[in-house]
Amino acid sequence: MINYRVIVSLAVAALVAGACRSSGNDPIPAGLPGSYVYAGKGSTFKKQWEFSARLDLTPDHRYALTLDKAFDGNADRTETDVGTYTVSGDHIQLREERSVQGKSQDMHKLQIKADSLIAEVGWTAELFIKGMGAPNVVFVKRRG
């Protein structure tokens, strides 16, 4: 005869494990923290543009994203976002901190692939990126 307590216990354990997995609280892989860079340049409507970004991940779930950009040779001011990140399976989620009410506002999702982080953008953003002639948003880990 099947022991229903064992079956119920296993079902509850599976549900709890599934909830933990989807919560974004997986341990940080040892090789994940560090600095990652992205760069792209091109021309749209005969206007030159250039972007470079640096994403710094710390072991304590903090990040800093620095973005530099220039249009037609004129550099804009450097933008910096800071926040926290969580790991869920092969993805990290960045949550920006805003001074407005002290709550996180924006979230960005990146797929972890070896020494790269691939931004997962919606199809409209992907069309815009391709229309600008920019490379896919892939942050590559800096060595040294």
Backbone as a chain_set.jsonl record, in Angstrom:
{"seq": "MINYRVIVSLAVAALVAGACRSSGNDPIPAGLPGSYVYAGKGSTFKKQWEFSARLDLTPDHRYALTLDKAFDGNADRTETDVGTYTVSGDHIQLREERSVQGKSQDMHKLQIKADSLIAEVGWTAELFIKGMGAPNVVFVKRRG", "coords": {"N": [[0.843, -1.172, 0.0], [0.514, 2.241, -0.751], [2.111, 4.889, 0.879], [0.543, 7.709, 1.715], [1.364, 9.966, 3.089], [4.08, 10.164, 2.53], [4.017, 10.685, -0.219], [2.619, 13.164, -0.254], [4.426, 14.682, 1.248], [6.662, 14.634, -0.467], [5.563, 16.003, -2.655], [5.071, 18.54, -1.517], [7.711, 19.251, -0.888], [8.766, 19.413, -3.491], [7.273, 21.579, -4.486], [8.155, 23.642, -2.791], [10.882, 23.678, -3.454], [10.661, 24.44, -6.133], [9.571, 26.995, -5.821], [11.678, 28.27, -4.52], [13.613, 28.193, -6.503], [12.545, 29.81, -8.507], [12.581, 32.247, -7.307], [14.77, 33.893, -7.619], [16.927, 33.791, -5.96], [19.194, 32.247, -6.141], [22.476, 30.944, -5.463], [25.376, 33.007, -6.041], [27.316, 32.357, -8.828], [30.779, 31.494, -8.624], [32.491, 32.589, -10.586], [31.088, 34.745, -11.606], [30.982, 37.499, -10.437], [32.628, 40.608, -11.231], [34.025, 42.723, -13.842], [32.328, 43.744, -16.742], [32.166, 44.509, -20.207], [30.776, 46.454, -22.907], [30.587, 47.55, -26.238], [29.845, 49.648, -28.98], [29.616, 51.058, -32.259], [28.719, 53.226, -34.954], [26.866, 54.432, -37.777], [24.039, 56.374, -38.386], [21.663, 57.686, -40.482], [23.643, 59.318, -41.562], [24.867, 60.275, -39.31], [27.296, 59.951, -36.92], [27.7, 57.642, -34.254], [28.483, 56.423, -30.969], [28.795, 54.039, -28.423], [29.645, 52.956, -25.159], [29.804, 50.699, -22.489], [30.07, 49.729, -19.086], [29.752, 47.154, -16.821], [29.758, 46.435, -13.528], [29.868, 43.834, -11.294], [29.438, 42.851, -7.983], [30.4, 40.564, -5.336], [28.514, 40.801, -3.294], [25.916, 41.068, -4.25], [25.536, 43.558, -5.531], [25.534, 46.065, -8.099], [27.047, 48.205, -10.58], [26.453, 50.244, -13.304], [27.916, 51.817, -15.953], [27.61, 54.19, -18.487], [28.791, 55.503, -21.462], [28.452, 57.786, -24.127], [28.492, 59.062, -27.46], [27.575, 61.377, -29.97], [27.911, 62.232, -33.254], [30.537, 63.005, -32.737], [30.331, 64.483, -30.429], [30.525, 64.154, -27.077], [28.305, 62.887, -24.652], [27.286, 63.4, -21.221], [28.535, 61.153, -18.753], [26.608, 58.404, -17.722], [25.422, 56.788, -14.834], [24.173, 53.939, -13.268], [23.088, 52.324, -10.348], [22.526, 49.436, -8.296], [20.924, 46.413, -7.247], [21.439, 42.881, -7.753], [20.095, 39.683, -8.665], [20.4, 36.127, -8.917], [19.061, 33.65, -10.974], [18.918, 30.56, -11.922], [20.282, 30.379, -15.098], [20.304, 33.097, -15.451], [20.663, 36.597, -14.695], [19.192, 39.205, -12.82], [18.955, 42.605, -12.91], [18.253, 45.197, -10.73], [17.414, 48.444, -10.667], [18.236, 51.11, -8.45], [16.427, 53.785, -7.227], [16.217, 57.188, -6.238], [13.732, 58.143, -5.736], [11.364, 57.613, -3.46], [12.964, 55.596, -2.56], [12.778, 53.053, -3.693], [13.26, 50.156, -5.799], [13.072, 50.546, -9.281], [13.38, 49.936, -12.157], [13.969, 46.896, -13.998], [16.322, 44.694, -15.367], [17.106, 41.99, -17.453], [19.543, 39.507, -17.908], [21.177, 36.95, -19.722], [23.343, 34.428, -18.592], [26.215, 33.381, -20.121], [28.889, 31.528, -20.321], [31.667, 33.544, -20.251], [30.205, 35.831, -20.687], [27.463, 38.17, -20.68], [24.284, 38.296, -21.81], [22.016, 40.572, -22.918], [18.547, 40.505, -22.503], [16.258, 41.72, -24.447], [13.197, 43.248, -25.437], [11.285, 42.622, -28.474], [10.823, 45.009, -29.856], [12.828, 46.73, -28.966], [14.985, 45.234, -29.851], [14.637, 45.399, -32.641], [15.055, 48.153, -32.945], [17.742, 48.373, -32.119], [19.006, 46.809, -34.089], [18.235, 48.317, -36.308], [19.706, 50.617, -35.9], [22.126, 49.628, -36.445], [23.731, 48.614, -34.514], [25.714, 46.322, -32.564], [24.513, 43.234, -31.054], [23.455, 43.396, -27.631], [25.792, 42.446, -25.717], [27.596, 41.81, -22.958], [30.947, 41.441, -22.226], [33.208, 39.699, -20.199], [35.853, 41.322, -18.554], [39.293, 40.664, -18.402], [41.971, 40.484, -16.083]], "CA": [[0.0, 0.0, 0.0], [1.279, 3.476, -0.883], [2.019, 5.788, 2.029], [0.158, 9.017, 1.188], [2.158, 11.004, 3.747], [5.332, 10.283, 1.785], [3.698, 11.344, -1.495], [2.309, 14.565, 0.041], [5.682, 15.313, 1.655], [7.466, 14.839, -1.678], [4.92, 17.057, -3.447], [5.334, 19.814, -0.852], [9.135, 19.537, -1.081], [8.947, 19.836, -4.883], [6.727, 22.93, -4.615], [9.058, 24.569, -2.104], [12.093, 23.783, -4.275], [10.312, 25.24, -7.304], [9.413, 28.391, -5.397], [13.011, 28.815, -4.258], [14.322, 28.325, -7.772], [12.027, 30.929, -9.288], [12.603, 33.481, -6.535], [15.916, 34.72, -7.95], [17.852, 33.786, -4.837], [20.222, 31.228, -6.317], [23.808, 31.441, -5.097], [26.121, 33.655, -7.117], [28.438, 31.534, -9.288], [32.069, 32.078, -8.243], [33.089, 33.346, -11.685], [30.213, 35.812, -12.095], [31.385, 38.874, -10.094], [33.718, 41.175, -12.015], [33.672, 43.811, -14.76], [31.922, 43.344, -18.08], [32.125, 45.673, -21.083], [30.042, 46.427, -24.178], [30.892, 48.727, -27.063], [29.298, 49.645, -30.325], [29.644, 52.345, -32.95], [28.2, 53.141, -36.305], [26.338, 55.653, -38.378], [22.636, 56.326, -38.737], [21.298, 58.935, -41.157], [24.908, 60.051, -41.717], [25.3, 60.771, -38.004], [28.124, 58.968, -36.231], [27.383, 57.427, -32.852], [29.361, 55.478, -30.284], [28.387, 53.692, -27.072], [30.434, 51.992, -24.403], [29.214, 50.481, -21.176], [30.799, 48.846, -18.17], [28.894, 46.615, -15.779], [30.548, 45.862, -12.439], [29.094, 43.011, -10.375], [30.191, 42.522, -6.773], [29.907, 39.334, -4.704], [27.435, 41.076, -2.339], [24.669, 41.323, -4.997], [25.454, 44.957, -5.956], [26.086, 46.344, -9.42], [27.139, 49.579, -11.074], [26.475, 50.276, -14.767], [28.374, 53.116, -16.441], [27.363, 54.312, -19.92], [29.322, 56.67, -22.168], [27.951, 57.829, -25.503], [28.839, 60.258, -28.239], [26.859, 61.526, -31.23], [28.578, 63.172, -34.159], [31.764, 63.484, -32.106], [30.034, 65.216, -29.189], [30.297, 63.219, -25.978], [27.32, 63.216, -23.622], [27.784, 63.143, -19.879], [28.51, 59.753, -18.349], [25.463, 58.018, -16.911], [25.713, 55.663, -13.952], [23.067, 53.357, -12.515], [23.512, 51.356, -9.344], [21.411, 48.662, -7.78], [21.188, 45.058, -6.781], [21.134, 41.832, -8.725], [19.836, 38.339, -8.182], [20.677, 35.067, -9.879], [18.028, 32.629, -11.067], [19.337, 29.64, -12.983], [21.323, 30.951, -15.959], [19.98, 34.506, -15.674], [20.735, 37.545, -13.587], [18.25, 40.308, -12.934], [19.453, 43.845, -12.324], [17.187, 46.083, -10.267], [17.941, 49.788, -10.435], [17.783, 51.842, -7.273], [16.059, 55.171, -7.519], [16.069, 57.986, -5.024], [12.317, 58.397, -5.533], [10.779, 56.723, -2.471], [13.936, 54.585, -2.202], [12.399, 51.728, -4.175], [13.756, 49.759, -7.107], [12.104, 50.88, -10.308], [13.548, 49.197, -13.399], [14.631, 45.618, -13.904], [16.899, 44.24, -16.624], [17.432, 40.576, -17.371], [20.649, 39.093, -18.76], [21.482, 35.527, -19.69], [24.744, 34.121, -18.328], [26.783, 32.444, -21.09], [30.349, 31.475, -20.125], [32.2, 34.816, -19.751], [29.407, 36.901, -21.272], [26.102, 38.406, -20.209], [23.518, 38.681, -22.992], [20.799, 41.288, -22.527], [17.298, 40.036, -23.089], [15.438, 42.897, -24.723], [11.982, 42.954, -26.194], [11.456, 42.632, -29.924], [10.88, 46.376, -30.374], [14.181, 47.22, -28.695], [15.887, 44.505, -30.742], [14.504, 46.016, -33.968], [15.702, 49.461, -32.879], [19.191, 48.136, -32.071], [19.427, 46.362, -35.419], [18.05, 49.452, -37.215], [20.821, 51.533, -35.686], [23.354, 48.976, -36.874], [24.536, 48.297, -33.33], [25.812, 44.889, -32.268], [23.669, 42.771, -29.956], [23.939, 43.842, -26.336], [26.494, 41.352, -25.051], [28.679, 42.275, -22.098], [32.015, 40.461, -22.17], [33.974, 39.871, -18.971], [37.235, 41.82, -18.684], [40.304, 39.861, -17.706], [43.174, 41.201, -15.63]], "C": [[0.896, 1.245, 0.0], [1.04, 4.347, 0.344], [1.752, 7.204, 1.503], [0.908, 10.161, 1.849], [3.465, 11.235, 2.997], [5.083, 11.026, 0.48], [3.419, 12.826, -1.269], [3.579, 15.309, 0.44], [6.567, 15.601, 0.457], [6.881, 15.955, -2.545], [5.181, 18.431, -2.852], [6.792, 20.208, -1.037], [9.404, 20.02, -2.501], [8.417, 21.248, -5.094], [7.637, 23.96, -3.968], [10.328, 24.759, -2.921], [11.822, 24.619, -5.52], [10.152, 26.708, -6.965], [10.761, 29.02, -5.131], [13.747, 29.06, -5.558], [13.843, 29.551, -8.531], [12.131, 32.262, -8.557], [13.777, 34.398, -6.866], [16.922, 34.786, -6.828], [18.883, 32.681, -4.947], [21.565, 31.802, -5.889], [24.507, 32.049, -6.308], [27.253, 32.727, -7.541], [29.761, 32.25, -9.019], [32.666, 32.955, -9.34], [32.264, 34.518, -12.177], [30.661, 37.222, -11.707], [32.603, 39.319, -10.914], [33.202, 42.301, -12.893], [33.398, 43.261, -16.145], [31.811, 44.599, -18.931], [31.326, 45.383, -22.351], [30.43, 47.683, -24.94], [30.258, 48.546, -28.438], [29.437, 51.021, -30.942], [29.165, 52.136, -34.369], [27.718, 54.492, -36.781], [24.873, 55.416, -38.748], [22.249, 57.687, -39.289], [22.494, 59.879, -41.244], [25.38, 60.715, -40.423], [26.068, 59.645, -37.319], [27.677, 58.852, -34.775], [28.332, 56.378, -32.29], [28.871, 55.294, -28.849], [29.437, 52.802, -26.443], [29.826, 51.905, -23.01], [30.088, 49.526, -20.387], [29.84, 48.448, -17.058], [29.788, 45.929, -14.749], [29.608, 45.134, -11.489], [29.967, 42.658, -9.172], [29.612, 41.244, -6.155], [28.746, 39.551, -3.734], [26.14, 41.525, -3.014], [24.483, 42.787, -5.397], [26.018, 45.077, -7.361], [26.169, 47.843, -9.652], [27.262, 49.484, -12.597], [26.829, 51.688, -15.202], [28.234, 53.137, -17.958], [27.955, 55.62, -20.434], [28.821, 56.609, -23.594], [28.357, 59.138, -26.158], [28.055, 60.221, -29.547], [27.539, 62.6, -32.05], [29.816, 63.804, -33.511], [31.569, 64.246, -30.821], [29.675, 64.222, -28.088], [29.241, 63.754, -25.029], [27.938, 62.94, -22.263], [27.645, 61.652, -19.576], [27.302, 59.501, -17.459], [25.856, 56.807, -16.079], [24.438, 55.241, -13.242], [23.664, 52.37, -11.527], [22.283, 50.615, -8.85], [21.862, 47.32, -7.277], [20.888, 44.08, -7.901], [20.886, 40.518, -8.008], [20.149, 37.364, -9.299], [19.541, 34.062, -9.805], [18.379, 31.727, -12.231], [20.469, 30.251, -13.773], [21.035, 32.408, -16.316], [20.327, 35.331, -14.438], [19.718, 38.642, -13.878], [18.824, 41.496, -12.193], [18.25, 44.702, -11.933], [17.809, 47.423, -9.911], [17.39, 50.368, -9.144], [17.505, 53.269, -7.687], [15.92, 55.913, -6.207], [14.599, 58.276, -4.73], [11.749, 57.294, -4.643], [11.712, 55.569, -2.118], [13.63, 53.188, -2.693], [13.05, 51.452, -5.523], [12.668, 50.035, -8.137], [12.208, 49.971, -11.535], [14.274, 47.891, -13.156], [15.123, 45.235, -15.296], [17.335, 42.805, -16.441], [18.533, 40.253, -18.374], [20.867, 37.591, -18.6], [22.978, 35.33, -19.487], [25.192, 33.06, -19.324], [28.29, 32.51, -20.979], [30.83, 32.788, -19.52], [31.461, 36.018, -20.338], [28.046, 36.987, -20.6], [25.323, 38.982, -21.387], [22.211, 39.316, -22.542], [19.603, 40.699, -23.255], [16.381, 41.248, -23.215], [14.211, 42.463, -25.498], [12.218, 43.092, -27.694], [11.513, 44.046, -30.484], [12.268, 46.98, -30.146], [15.187, 46.528, -29.607], [15.827, 45.069, -32.167], [15.203, 47.367, -34.012], [17.219, 49.305, -32.909], [19.703, 47.728, -33.444], [19.298, 47.493, -36.437], [19.163, 50.479, -37.092], [22.13, 50.937, -36.183], [24.271, 48.622, -35.72], [24.622, 46.782, -33.154], [24.849, 44.52, -31.14], [24.298, 43.191, -28.629], [24.486, 42.631, -25.576], [27.652, 41.956, -24.265], [29.693, 41.142, -21.968], [32.876, 40.751, -20.942], [35.401, 40.308, -19.27], [38.153, 40.933, -17.867], [41.443, 40.766, -17.259], [42.971, 42.426, -14.875]], "O": [[1.919, 1.279, 0.684], [-0.096, 4.518, 0.788], [2.637, 7.824, 0.913], [1.076, 11.219, 1.242], [3.905, 12.375, 2.847], [5.861, 11.906, 0.112], [3.927, 13.666, -2.012], [3.788, 16.446, 0.016], [7.159, 16.677, 0.362], [7.624, 16.762, -3.105], [5.476, 19.381, -3.578], [7.088, 21.371, -1.312], [10.191, 20.947, -2.695], [9.038, 22.039, -5.804], [7.865, 25.031, -4.531], [10.804, 25.885, -3.068], [12.664, 25.423, -5.92], [10.557, 27.573, -7.741], [10.98, 30.182, -5.476], [14.446, 30.066, -5.684], [14.649, 30.258, -9.136], [11.803, 33.303, -9.127], [13.79, 35.556, -6.448], [17.695, 35.74, -6.746], [19.399, 32.223, -3.928], [21.769, 33.015, -5.947], [24.261, 31.657, -7.448], [28.074, 32.342, -6.708], [29.853, 33.468, -9.168], [33.29, 33.971, -9.036], [32.696, 35.226, -13.086], [30.719, 38.086, -12.582], [33.48, 38.52, -11.242], [32.081, 42.777, -12.713], [34.14, 42.422, -16.655], [31.405, 45.648, -18.431], [31.215, 44.242, -22.799], [30.582, 48.754, -24.352], [30.159, 47.439, -28.966], [29.383, 52.032, -30.242], [29.199, 51.029, -34.908], [28.105, 55.54, -36.264], [24.522, 54.397, -39.341], [22.477, 58.714, -38.651], [22.368, 61.084, -41.027], [26.209, 61.624, -40.458], [25.561, 58.535, -37.158], [27.319, 59.847, -34.146], [28.903, 55.566, -33.019], [28.572, 56.263, -28.152], [30.052, 51.982, -27.126], [29.393, 52.905, -22.436], [30.747, 48.644, -20.938], [29.199, 49.296, -16.436], [30.484, 44.963, -15.062], [28.674, 45.724, -10.947], [31.104, 42.216, -9.334], [28.465, 40.888, -6.424], [28.058, 38.593, -3.382], [25.358, 42.273, -2.427], [23.345, 43.215, -5.586], [26.873, 44.29, -7.766], [25.47, 48.635, -9.019], [28.085, 48.726, -13.111], [26.131, 52.643, -14.863], [28.684, 52.216, -18.639], [27.664, 56.698, -19.916], [28.763, 55.541, -24.204], [28.537, 60.165, -25.503], [27.893, 59.163, -30.155], [27.719, 63.73, -31.598], [30.101, 64.985, -33.714], [32.547, 64.624, -30.176], [28.654, 63.538, -28.159], [29.27, 64.923, -24.646], [28.995, 62.316, -22.169], [26.746, 60.983, -20.085], [27.009, 60.284, -16.556], [26.541, 55.906, -16.564], [23.714, 56.068, -12.688], [24.629, 51.67, -11.835], [21.155, 51.095, -8.965], [23.025, 47.118, -6.927], [20.185, 44.397, -8.861], [21.387, 40.273, -6.91], [20.163, 37.727, -10.475], [19.11, 33.67, -8.721], [18.164, 32.082, -13.39], [21.504, 30.606, -13.209], [21.471, 32.895, -17.36], [20.291, 34.846, -13.307], [19.43, 38.958, -15.032], [19.14, 41.414, -11.007], [17.336, 44.899, -12.734], [18.616, 47.53, -8.987], [16.232, 50.149, -8.791], [18.282, 53.877, -8.423], [15.55, 55.331, -5.187], [14.252, 58.617, -3.6], [11.672, 56.142, -5.069], [11.287, 54.638, -1.433], [14.172, 52.22, -2.159], [13.352, 52.369, -6.287], [11.489, 49.785, -7.891], [11.236, 49.314, -11.907], [15.085, 47.776, -12.238], [14.419, 45.432, -16.286], [17.872, 42.44, -15.395], [18.475, 40.663, -19.533], [20.758, 37.039, -17.506], [23.789, 35.99, -20.138], [24.625, 31.969, -19.372], [28.91, 33.445, -21.486], [30.451, 33.122, -18.398], [32.035, 37.1, -20.468], [27.546, 36.015, -20.032], [25.672, 40.044, -21.902], [21.399, 38.68, -21.871], [19.647, 40.433, -24.456], [15.812, 41.73, -22.236], [14.211, 41.413, -26.142], [13.243, 43.624, -28.122], [12.185, 44.275, -31.49], [12.813, 47.654, -31.02], [16.132, 47.157, -30.084], [16.861, 45.199, -32.823], [15.866, 47.695, -34.996], [17.905, 50.021, -33.639], [20.719, 48.244, -33.909], [20.139, 47.628, -37.327], [19.521, 51.135, -38.07], [23.127, 51.646, -36.327], [25.456, 48.358, -35.923], [23.713, 46.052, -33.547], [24.423, 45.38, -30.368], [25.517, 43.325, -28.521], [23.756, 41.906, -24.899], [28.572, 42.539, -24.84], [29.33, 40.013, -21.637], [33.229, 41.9, -20.678], [36.071, 39.738, -20.131], [37.807, 40.509, -16.764], [41.829, 41.696, -17.967], [43.939, 43.069, -14.47]]}, "num_chains": 1, "name": "protein.A"}
